[in-house]
């Protein structure tokens, strides 16, 4: 019976220690997150939303540039024979 009491006390002690450790872990995570947020606030970084918006704008501009390049090449191709025959 005394042995059971020792095991019960030990189990209770371990449970309490586990709860304390979890509390310390949560507190450390909260403090670390707060520090990181403060650090990022001092830096000149963009949000994910801003990055995605600019990424979409760049893709649209690239697509438009390719269309204009093809159009320019077609116009140059049309003008090239005229320019050569006119110089003769």
Backbone torsions as a table, in degrees:
resi	resn	phi	psi	omega
1	UNK	NA	-40.8	177.2
2	UNK	-64.5	-33.8	179.4
3	UNK	-67.2	-39.7	176.9
4	UNK	-62.2	-40.3	179.3
5	UNK	-61.9	-41.0	178.8
6	UNK	-63.9	-44.2	178.7
7	UNK	-64.2	-40.4	178.2
8	UNK	-63.4	-44.6	177.9
9	UNK	-62.9	-42.9	179.4
10	UNK	-63.6	-43.4	179.1
11	UNK	-62.7	-44.9	178.5
12	UNK	-61.7	-42.7	178.9
13	UNK	-61.9	-43.8	179.5
14	UNK	-66.1	-39.7	178.0
15	UNK	-62.9	-45.9	178.1
16	UNK	-61.8	-42.4	-179.9
17	UNK	-64.0	-38.9	178.8
18	UNK	-64.4	-43.6	179.1
19	UNK	-63.1	-41.4	178.3
20	UNK	-63.9	-43.6	179.9
21	UNK	-62.5	-40.7	178.2
22	UNK	-65.1	-39.6	176.8
23	UNK	-63.1	-43.0	178.4
24	UNK	-64.0	-40.5	179.3
25	UNK	-62.3	-46.3	179.0
26	UNK	-61.7	-42.3	179.5
27	UNK	-64.1	-42.2	178.9
28	UNK	-64.8	-41.4	178.5
29	UNK	-62.4	-42.9	179.5
30	UNK	-63.1	-44.5	179.8
31	UNK	-64.4	-42.2	-179.7
32	UNK	-65.0	-43.7	179.1
33	UNK	-61.4	-42.4	179.0
34	UNK	-61.9	-43.8	179.2
35	UNK	-63.2	-43.1	-179.5
36	UNK	-64.7	-43.2	178.7
37	UNK	-61.8	-41.4	177.1
38	UNK	-63.3	-43.0	179.9
39	UNK	-62.2	-46.1	-179.8
40	UNK	-65.7	-32.4	179.2
41	UNK	-65.4	-29.8	179.6
42	UNK	-81.0	-17.6	-179.7
43	UNK	-89.7	161.0	178.8
44	UNK	-96.2	76.2	-179.6
45	UNK	-115.9	155.4	179.7
46	UNK	-98.5	158.1	176.7
47	UNK	-79.4	165.0	178.2
48	UNK	-60.3	-39.6	-179.3
49	UNK	-63.6	-43.0	178.4
50	UNK	-63.9	-42.0	179.4
51	UNK	-61.1	-46.4	-179.1
52	UNK	-63.6	-39.0	179.1
53	UNK	-63.2	-45.3	179.7
54	UNK	-67.2	-36.8	178.1
55	UNK	-61.3	-43.0	178.1
56	UNK	-66.0	-40.2	178.1
57	UNK	-62.6	-41.7	179.9
58	UNK	-65.3	-40.2	178.5
59	UNK	-64.1	-42.0	178.8
60	UNK	-64.8	-41.3	179.7
61	UNK	-65.6	-40.5	178.4
62	UNK	-62.3	-43.4	179.5
63	UNK	-63.2	-44.8	178.4
64	UNK	-62.8	-40.1	178.9
65	UNK	-62.4	-41.2	178.8
66	UNK	-65.1	-41.6	178.1
67	UNK	-61.8	-45.3	-179.7
68	UNK	-65.6	-36.3	177.5
69	UNK	-63.3	-42.6	178.4
70	UNK	-65.6	-41.1	179.7
71	UNK	-63.9	-42.4	178.8
72	UNK	-63.4	-43.1	179.2
73	UNK	-62.2	-39.9	178.8
74	UNK	-65.5	-43.3	178.5
75	UNK	-64.3	-40.6	178.0
76	UNK	-64.6	-38.0	178.5
77	UNK	-65.2	-37.6	177.5
78	UNK	-66.7	-39.3	-176.5
79	UNK	-80.0	-25.5	-175.8
80	UNK	-58.9	-49.5	-179.7
81	UNK	-64.0	-36.8	179.3
82	UNK	-64.4	-42.6	179.9
83	UNK	-65.0	-38.0	-178.9
84	UNK	-71.7	-42.5	-178.7
85	UNK	-71.5	-31.0	179.9
86	UNK	-71.8	-24.0	-176.9
87	UNK	-86.1	-9.9	-179.5
88	UNK	-82.5	NA	NA
